[in-house]
Amino acid sequence: MEKMNTPKKIIFVDSLTSINEVEVFSNQIDTKFITFDYTSHIKLKEKNIEHEISEIYLTQDTKKLQKQCYEFLNWNNLDEIKNNISFLNINICKLYNDQLIHPVVKILKKFSEIKSIINKFTNLEYFASGDLLLIGKLLIKSVNEIPNGKEDIFYFDKVEIGTNIGKKNIKISIPNSSYKKIKNISEKLLKFTLENNNLSKKNTLIVELNTKTFKNLFLESKNHNKNILYYGRRRPGIWDLESFKIIKNSQCKIITSDIIDDNTLKKYKKNILELKEKFLIILEQSKDLNNFFTIDNVSIISVISPMIKLLIIDRLDEIVFEIILAKQMFEDFDIDSVIVISEIGMTEQIIIQLANQKKIPILHLQEGLHIDTQEAFENSKSQGAFLESADKYLAWGKFSKENEVTIGKVSPENVIELGSPRFSELKYLDNKNSEEFILLATMPPQIEEINGINVKNLEKYLNSILKICEIISNHKMKLVIKLHPTFDILNISENIKEKFPSIQVIEKGDIDVLIRKCSSLIVTGFSTVIVQGQILQKPIISIPLIDYNWGKPSVYTENSCLLIELEELSLNLKKIHNDPIFKKQIIENGNKFLKNCLKNKDDSSKMIWNYIKNICID
């Protein structure tokens, strides 16, 4: 297409825009196309449609914009919301915070970019769809509508199921509703093969923990004569033979939805209808909401409202069911303690609220390694890293406690250093240790951050991974890649297979087995995998591929691993391979870090159950 000097038309395109409609304009030399996400950018590249990416117009400070995104999550604290949109004293809107952050980030990024574009190109004809259309209408008098090619799908609306058969990855994506049906049926069938625990005893409720990751915690309960219940609405308690054995051997009872009958929800039909009507009126008429969702003196409630309707109002039946189900569980079982690994998930929030109403002690068990910097506070908080409504935080060790107290402003007496059960059985074993390949563990782009959905950053991320493949291949070294088990919009696996067919890419499964067999572990940024590699006495190289302005966490400031730029990889791989003293020093630095990072490594489960026993004494 011949390049124009000054466009007369500008077409806004994102992943939902109908590409067929876009192609209608593709031969018009007076038309400029601007894509607003990675998917639309790739689609137009494949169609050979010349275009610009919206990020070149992102002139606003991303730190300021990101802060605004997190501030918008506090909308559920408005009196009009928390006093009217609740069920059994549970703030319904707050339950969706972890699902709202990604769409809010996308909207604010688009708003800032479109405002910049319109300021630069005045008096032109604009065409857009979906969010882009709604935002455009806020900033200019007239925007022409083009159809969406598909409906918006929220991140949590689909579940990816996959496995590795040999070197072949098999995965399918199914709707979350279908996943829940399959999960419910399988759990109901499996319960007939499991022994019931002693129902006369008091129970500890374990919420949404990974059975295999926390195997030691489940099994140790038997040594303390403790009944445990598993409650997982997102995560199944059993999904393979190993998880089945853990549940069976710990005599854990899995709570399923059959504790309430199909007619229960019908009793609350009137309540749900009243809630919907009230919510819609507030969305349409509330001045507080209109003023709250304001950026650069422009209210964006007209863009936010459709998302809230789709995500929350249209699903009120589901959320009321979840609250009723949890309430029934507390009535049916004598629960004297609760363990959660986050306070941000919907299930966890419901359980915490109901447990607090009954004055049942709640323990927030640290799940993973956190970015312990002030700069990362808002992100960490949005991920449920800090103690909020639970009673005690069970920290891994010194660094985690300092993060809770100093950054999270949690009272020191509410943070207990008990270690982590997930590492209790992870030990260096000489007979299982080998050096068969270099292992690359990828951490996904953070979609709750503006820098994590920036197309320039995403292209750099993918190209950097391919560059790592090239560097290691040039060194005649074997490389195995373990992808993080999240949705991969970059198609990393396919890109690697196309350019480096001999490199094995693994998408599912336990990474510990791979770490034991690697000579060096490369991690694309910050991850709990660093600690796993240190425990297994491997030299760790961390290469952050996207800068989120989070500062340097203790895992870096303590020099526990090599923190390098991609350009330094080749040299450092050579040094690790050829210089045993250099390699040994990296491992020793990791061991020093572990002493302050992990307390009671081998006995953490025992310590936790003893602690629970003490707080549950009548």
C-alpha positions in Angstrom: 0.0 0.0 0.0 1.3 3.4 -0.9 2.3 5.4 2.2 0.2 8.5 2.8 1.5 11.9 4.0 -1.6 12.9 5.9 -4.4 10.5 6.6 -8.1 11.3 6.2 -9.3 8.3 8.1 -8.0 6.4 11.1 -9.1 2.9 11.9 -8.7 1.7 15.5 -8.2 -2.1 15.7 -8.0 -4.5 18.7 -8.4 -8.2 19.1 -12.2 -8.1 19.0 -12.4 -5.9 15.8 -13.7 -7.7 12.7 -10.6 -8.1 10.5 -12.9 -8.6 7.5 -14.3 -5.1 8.1 -10.7 -3.8 8.4 -9.7 -5.3 5.1 -12.4 -3.2 3.4 -10.3 -0.1 4.1 -6.9 -1.7 3.4 -6.6 -0.4 -0.2 -7.5 3.1 0.7 -4.3 5.2 0.6 -5.7 7.9 2.8 -6.3 5.5 5.7 -4.2 4.9 8.8 -4.6 1.7 10.9 -3.6 1.7 14.5 -3.7 -1.6 16.5 -4.2 -1.6 20.3 -3.0 -5.0 21.3 -0.6 -7.8 20.4 -3.3 -10.0 18.8 -4.5 -7.4 16.4 -0.9 -6.3 15.6 -0.1 -9.9 14.5 -3.3 -10.3 12.5 -2.6 -7.2 10.5 1.0 -8.2 9.9 -0.2 -11.6 8.6 -2.6 -9.8 6.2 0.2 -7.4 5.1 -1.8 -4.4 6.2 0.5 -1.6 7.1 -0.2 -0.2 10.5 1.1 1.5 13.6 1.0 0.1 17.2 -0.8 2.3 19.7 2.1 2.4 22.1 4.0 5.0 20.0 1.3 7.4 21.1 1.5 6.4 24.8 2.9 9.7 26.1 1.6 9.5 29.7 3.9 8.3 32.4 3.0 4.5 32.7 3.8 4.6 36.5 1.1 7.2 37.0 -1.3 5.4 34.7 -0.7 2.1 36.5 -1.3 3.7 39.9 -4.6 4.9 38.6 -5.5 1.3 37.5 -5.0 0.1 41.1 -6.9 3.0 42.6 -9.9 2.2 40.4 -10.1 -1.2 42.1 -11.2 0.6 45.2 -14.6 1.3 43.7 -16.1 -1.4 45.8 -15.4 0.7 48.9 -17.9 3.4 47.8 -20.8 3.6 50.3 -23.3 3.2 47.5 -21.7 -0.1 46.4 -20.7 -1.7 49.7 -24.0 -0.8 51.4 -26.3 -2.0 48.5 -24.5 -4.6 46.5 -23.9 -7.3 49.1 -25.3 -10.7 50.0 -25.0 -12.2 53.5 -22.9 -9.2 54.4 -20.3 -10.0 51.6 -19.3 -7.2 49.3 -20.1 -8.8 45.9 -18.1 -6.3 43.8 -14.9 -6.8 45.8 -15.0 -10.5 45.0 -14.1 -9.6 41.4 -11.0 -7.5 42.0 -8.6 -10.1 40.6 -10.7 -10.4 37.5 -11.2 -6.7 37.0 -7.6 -5.5 37.0 -6.7 -6.8 33.5 -9.7 -5.2 31.7 -9.2 -1.9 33.7 -5.6 -1.8 32.6 -6.5 -2.3 29.0 -9.2 0.4 29.1 -6.9 3.1 30.8 -4.1 2.3 28.4 -6.4 2.7 25.4 -7.8 5.9 26.8 -4.4 7.5 27.1 -3.3 6.4 23.6 -6.6 7.5 21.9 -6.5 10.9 23.6 -2.9 11.4 22.3 -3.9 10.2 18.8 -6.9 12.5 18.6 -4.8 15.5 19.8 -2.3 14.8 17.1 -4.8 14.1 14.2 -7.7 16.6 14.5 -10.6 16.8 12.1 -10.2 13.3 10.7 -12.8 10.5 10.3 -12.4 7.8 12.9 -13.7 4.2 12.9 -13.7 1.9 15.9 -15.5 -0.9 17.7 -16.1 -2.1 21.2 -14.1 -0.3 23.9 -12.3 1.8 21.3 -15.6 3.1 20.0 -16.8 4.0 23.5 -13.6 5.7 24.4 -13.5 7.6 21.1 -17.0 9.0 21.8 -15.8 10.5 25.0 -13.1 12.5 23.3 -14.6 13.5 19.9 -18.1 14.2 18.6 -18.3 11.6 16.0 -16.8 8.1 15.6 -18.0 5.6 13.0 -18.8 2.2 14.3 -17.4 -1.0 12.8 -18.5 -4.4 14.0 -16.7 -6.6 16.5 -15.6 -9.9 15.0 -16.2 -11.7 18.3 -17.4 -11.2 21.9 -15.1 -10.2 24.7 -13.9 -13.1 26.9 -12.6 -12.4 30.4 -9.3 -14.1 31.4 -10.9 -16.4 33.9 -13.7 -17.4 31.5 -11.7 -20.3 30.0 -9.5 -23.0 31.4 -6.6 -24.6 29.6 -6.2 -28.3 30.1 -3.0 -29.9 28.8 -0.5 -32.7 29.2 2.8 -33.8 27.7 3.0 -37.1 25.8 6.6 -37.7 25.1 7.8 -34.5 23.4 4.3 -33.6 22.2 2.2 -31.1 24.0 -1.5 -31.6 23.9 -3.8 -28.8 25.2 -7.3 -27.7 24.8 -9.1 -24.6 26.1 -12.6 -25.0 27.5 -15.2 -22.6 29.0 -15.0 -22.3 32.7 -18.6 -23.3 33.0 -17.8 -26.6 31.3 -14.7 -27.1 33.4 -16.8 -26.7 36.6 -19.4 -29.3 35.4 -16.6 -31.8 34.6 -15.0 -31.1 38.0 -18.2 -31.5 39.9 -19.1 -34.8 38.3 -15.6 -36.2 38.8 -15.4 -35.2 42.4 -18.8 -36.7 43.2 -17.7 -40.0 41.6 -14.3 -40.0 43.3 -15.8 -39.4 46.8 -17.2 -43.0 46.8 -13.7 -44.4 46.6 -12.4 -42.2 49.5 -12.7 -43.0 53.2 -14.7 -40.5 55.2 -12.9 -38.8 58.0 -14.2 -38.7 61.5 -17.1 -36.4 61.2 -17.4 -36.0 65.0 -14.0 -34.2 65.1 -13.3 -30.6 64.4 -12.0 -29.8 61.0 -9.4 -27.6 59.4 -10.6 -26.2 56.1 -8.0 -26.0 53.3 -9.0 -23.6 50.6 -7.7 -23.8 47.0 -4.3 -25.3 47.7 -2.5 -27.3 45.1 -2.7 -30.9 46.5 0.6 -32.0 45.1 2.5 -28.8 45.8 1.4 -28.9 49.5 1.5 -32.7 49.7 3.5 -32.6 52.9 0.9 -30.4 54.7 -1.9 -32.7 53.7 -0.2 -35.9 54.8 1.3 -34.5 58.0 -2.3 -33.8 59.3 -2.6 -37.5 60.1 0.3 -37.3 62.6 -1.6 -34.6 64.5 -4.9 -36.5 64.6 -6.4 -33.6 62.5 -9.4 -33.8 60.2 -9.0 -31.8 57.0 -11.6 -30.6 54.5 -10.7 -29.5 51.0 -12.6 -26.7 49.4 -11.6 -25.8 45.9 -14.1 -24.1 43.5 -11.4 -23.2 41.0 -8.8 -25.9 41.6 -9.7 -29.6 41.9 -8.4 -31.6 44.8 -7.8 -34.6 42.6 -6.6 -34.6 39.0 -4.3 -37.5 38.7 -3.2 -40.7 40.6 -0.7 -38.9 42.8 -3.2 -36.2 44.0 -5.8 -39.0 44.5 -3.3 -40.8 46.8 -2.6 -37.7 48.8 -6.3 -37.0 49.4 -6.9 -40.6 50.2 -3.9 -41.1 52.5 -4.6 -37.9 54.4 -8.3 -38.9 54.7 -9.2 -35.5 53.5 -12.9 -34.9 52.6 -13.5 -32.9 49.4 -16.5 -30.6 49.7 -18.7 -30.7 46.6 -21.7 -28.7 45.5 -24.1 -31.6 46.3 -24.2 -30.4 49.9 -27.0 -28.1 48.7 -29.9 -29.2 46.5 -30.8 -27.8 43.1 -33.8 -25.9 44.5 -31.7 -23.9 47.0 -30.9 -21.1 44.5 -34.6 -20.8 43.7 -35.3 -19.6 47.3 -33.1 -16.6 46.6 -34.4 -15.7 43.2 -36.2 -12.6 44.5 -33.1 -11.4 46.2 -31.0 -11.9 43.1 -33.6 -9.9 40.9 -33.6 -7.1 43.5 -29.8 -7.0 43.5 -29.7 -6.8 39.7 -32.3 -4.0 39.5 -30.5 -2.0 42.2 -27.1 -2.5 40.7 -28.3 -1.4 37.2 -29.8 1.7 38.7 -26.6 2.6 40.5 -24.5 2.0 37.3 -26.8 4.3 35.3 -27.5 7.0 37.8 -24.8 7.1 40.4 -22.9 10.4 40.6 -20.3 8.9 42.9 -19.4 6.2 40.4 -19.4 8.7 37.6 -16.9 10.9 39.5 -14.9 7.9 40.8 -14.1 6.5 37.3 -12.5 9.7 36.1 -9.2 10.2 34.3 -7.9 13.5 33.0 -11.2 15.1 34.1 -13.1 12.7 31.8 -15.5 10.2 33.3 -15.1 6.8 31.7 -18.1 5.1 33.5 -19.7 4.6 30.0 -16.7 2.3 29.1 -16.5 0.6 32.5 -20.3 -0.1 32.9 -20.6 -2.7 30.1 -17.7 -4.6 31.5 -19.2 -4.6 35.0 -22.6 -5.7 33.6 -21.0 -8.6 31.7 -18.6 -9.7 34.5 -20.7 -9.1 37.6 -24.4 -8.3 37.1 -25.0 -11.0 34.5 -23.4 -13.5 36.8 -25.1 -12.7 40.1 -26.8 -16.1 40.1 -23.4 -17.8 40.1 -21.9 -15.6 42.9 -25.0 -16.0 45.1 -24.7 -19.8 44.6 -21.0 -19.7 45.7 -21.9 -17.8 48.8 -24.8 -20.1 49.7 -22.6 -23.1 49.1 -19.9 -21.9 51.4 -22.4 -20.9 54.1 -24.0 -24.4 54.0 -20.5 -25.9 54.4 -19.9 -24.0 57.6 -23.3 -25.2 58.9 -22.7 -28.8 58.0 -19.2 -29.2 59.3 -17.5 -28.2 62.6 -14.7 -26.1 61.3 -12.2 -24.7 63.9 -9.5 -23.3 61.5 -9.0 -22.2 57.9 -5.9 -22.2 55.7 -5.8 -20.0 52.6 -2.9 -19.0 50.3 -4.4 -15.8 49.0 -7.0 -13.2 50.1 -7.8 -11.9 46.6 -9.5 -14.9 45.0 -13.3 -15.1 45.0 -13.5 -18.4 46.9 -11.0 -17.2 49.5 -12.8 -13.9 50.1 -16.1 -15.7 50.6 -14.6 -18.2 53.0 -12.7 -15.5 54.9 -15.8 -13.3 55.3 -17.9 -16.2 56.6 -15.2 -17.5 58.9 -14.7 -14.1 60.4 -18.4 -13.9 61.0 -18.1 -17.1 63.0 -14.8 -16.0 64.7 -13.0 -19.0 63.2 -9.2 -18.4 63.0 -7.8 -18.0 59.5 -4.2 -18.6 58.5 -2.8 -17.0 55.4 -0.1 -19.4 54.2 2.6 -17.8 52.0 2.4 -19.5 48.6 5.3 -18.2 46.6 8.3 -15.8 46.5 7.2 -12.2 46.6 8.7 -9.1 45.2 9.6 -7.4 48.5 10.0 -3.8 47.3 8.1 -0.7 47.9 7.8 -0.1 44.2 5.9 -3.4 43.8 3.5 -2.8 46.7 0.4 -2.2 44.6 1.0 -5.2 42.4 1.8 -7.5 45.3 -1.4 -6.3 47.1 -3.5 -7.0 44.0 -2.1 -10.5 44.0 -3.1 -11.1 47.6 0.4 -11.2 49.0 -0.3 -9.3 52.2 -2.3 -10.2 55.3 -5.6 -8.3 55.2 -8.7 -10.0 56.6 -7.1 -13.3 57.8 -5.8 -13.5 61.4 -2.2 -14.6 60.9 0.3 -14.7 58.1 2.5 -17.8 58.0 5.7 -16.5 56.4 8.5 -18.5 54.8 11.2 -16.7 56.8 13.0 -13.4 57.6 12.7 -11.7 54.2 8.9 -12.5 53.9 8.2 -11.2 57.4 10.1 -8.0 56.7 8.1 -7.6 53.5 4.8 -8.0 55.4 5.7 -5.7 58.2 7.7 -3.0 56.4 6.0 -2.9 53.0 2.5 -4.3 53.8 2.3 -2.5 57.2 1.2 -5.7 58.9 1.6 -5.9 62.7 4.7 -8.0 63.5 2.8 -10.2 66.0 0.5 -11.3 63.2 3.3 -12.6 61.1 4.7 -16.0 62.1 7.8 -17.5 60.5 7.0 -21.2 60.0 8.5 -21.9 56.6 6.8 -23.5 53.6 5.4 -27.1 53.3 5.9 -27.0 49.5 9.6 -27.4 49.9 9.6 -30.0 52.8 10.3 -32.9 50.4 12.5 -31.0 48.0 16.1 -32.0 48.6 19.3 -32.3 46.8 19.9 -36.0 46.1 23.2 -36.9 44.5 21.8 -40.0 42.8 19.1 -38.0 41.2 21.2 -35.0 40.2 22.6 -34.7 36.7 23.7 -32.1 34.1 21.9 -33.2 30.9 20.8 -29.8 29.6 20.3 -26.1 30.3 16.8 -25.4 31.5 15.0 -22.2 30.6 12.0 -21.5 32.8 9.8 -18.7 31.3 7.7 -16.3 33.4 4.7 -15.0 31.5 4.1 -11.3 30.9 2.1 -9.7 33.7 -1.3 -8.8 32.2 -2.3 -6.8 35.2 0.5 -4.3 34.3 0.5 -1.8 31.4 4.1 -2.8 30.6 3.0 -6.4 30.5 0.5 -5.8 27.6 2.7 -3.3 25.7 3.2 -4.7 22.2 6.8 -3.5 22.0 7.6 -5.3 25.3 5.8 -8.4 24.1 7.7 -8.5 20.9 11.0 -8.0 22.7 10.0 -10.8 25.2 9.4 -13.3 22.4 12.5 -12.2 20.4 14.6 -12.5 23.6 13.5 -16.1 24.2 14.3 -16.9 20.6 17.7 -15.2 21.1 18.4 -17.4 24.2 17.6 -20.4 22.0 20.1 -19.2 19.4 22.9 -18.5 21.9 22.6 -21.9 23.6 22.4 -23.6 20.2 25.5 -21.8 19.0 27.3 -23.1 22.1 26.3 -26.7 21.0 24.5 -27.1 24.3 21.2 -28.9 24.8 18.3 -26.7 25.9 15.0 -27.7 27.4 12.3 -25.0 27.9 9.6 -25.2 30.6 6.8 -22.7 29.9 4.8 -21.2 32.7 1.3 -22.9 32.7 -0.7 -19.8 31.7 -2.4 -18.8 28.4 0.3 -18.1 25.8 -0.8 -15.3 23.5 2.7 -15.1 22.1 2.6 -18.7 20.8 6.1 -19.2 22.2 6.0 -23.0 21.7 5.1 -22.8 18.0 7.7 -20.0 17.4 10.4 -22.1 19.0 9.5 -25.3 17.1 9.5 -23.4 13.8 13.0 -21.9 14.3 14.6 -24.5 16.6 12.9 -27.8 16.1 15.4 -29.8 18.1 14.7 -27.8 21.3 12.2 -29.5 23.6 9.4 -27.3 24.9 7.4 -28.5 27.9 4.2 -26.8 28.8 2.8 -28.9 31.7 4.2 -30.9 34.5 6.5 -30.7 37.5 9.5 -28.5 37.0 11.5 -30.0 39.9 12.2 -33.1 37.9 13.7 -30.9 35.1 15.7 -28.8 37.5 17.4 -31.9 39.0 18.6 -32.8 35.5 19.9 -29.3 34.4 23.4 -28.0 34.5 22.2 -24.3 34.8 18.8 -22.8 35.3 17.8 -19.6 33.4 14.7 -17.8 34.6 13.1 -15.0 32.6 12.8 -12.6 35.5 11.4 -13.1 39.0 10.0 -16.4 40.1 9.6 -19.0 43.0 11.5 -21.3 40.6 14.7 -19.5 41.6 14.3 -20.8 45.2 13.5 -24.3 43.9 16.7 -24.3 41.8 18.7 -23.0 44.8 17.4 -25.8 47.0 18.5 -28.3 44.3 22.0 -26.7 44.2 21.9 -25.3 40.7 23.5 -22.1 39.4 20.7 -19.7 38.6 20.7 -17.0 36.0 17.9 -14.4 36.0 17.2 -12.3 32.9 14.3 -9.9 33.3 12.7 -9.4 29.9 10.2 -6.8 30.8 10.8 -3.9 33.2 7.7 -3.3 35.4 9.4 -0.6 37.5 9.3 -2.9 40.6 12.9 -2.3 41.8 15.2 -5.0 43.0 13.8 -7.6 45.5 16.0 -9.3 48.1 16.6 -12.3 45.9 18.6 -9.9 43.7 20.1 -7.5 46.3 21.4 -10.5 48.2 23.2 -11.7 45.0 21.6 -15.1 45.4 21.6 -15.6 41.6 23.2 -14.0 38.5 21.1 -11.0 37.5 22.2 -10.2 33.9 21.2 -8.7 30.6 20.5 -10.9 27.7 23.8 -9.7 26.0 25.7 -11.1 28.9 24.3 -14.6 28.7 26.9 -16.2 26.4 29.8 -15.1 28.6 28.2 -16.2 31.8 27.3 -19.6 30.4 30.9 -20.1 29.4 32.1 -19.1 32.9 29.6 -21.5 34.6 30.6 -24.3 32.3 34.4 -23.7 32.4 35.0 -22.2 35.8 34.0 -24.5 38.7 34.9 -21.8 41.3 32.6 -19.3 39.7 29.8 -21.9 39.5 30.3 -22.9 43.2 30.2 -19.3 44.3 26.8 -18.8 42.7 25.4 -21.9 44.4 26.9 -20.8 47.8 25.3 -17.4 47.4 22.0 -19.1 46.8 22.4 -21.2 50.0 23.1 -18.0 52.0 19.9 -16.5 50.7 17.9 -19.7 51.6 18.9 -19.4 55.2 17.0 -16.1 55.6 14.4 -17.0 53.0 13.2 -20.4 54.4 12.8 -21.3 58.0 12.0 -24.9 59.2 12.5 -26.2 55.7 12.1 -29.9 56.6 9.6 -29.4 59.5 7.4 -26.6 58.4 4.2 -28.8 58.0 4.8 -30.2 61.5 5.3 -26.6 62.9 2.1 -25.4 61.1 -0.1 -28.2 62.5 1.3 -27.7 66.0 0.5 -24.0 65.7 -3.0 -24.8 64.5 -3.5 -27.2 67.5 -2.5 -24.4 69.9 -4.8 -21.7 68.5 -7.7 -24.1 68.4 -7.6 -25.1 72.0 -11.0 -24.3 73.6 
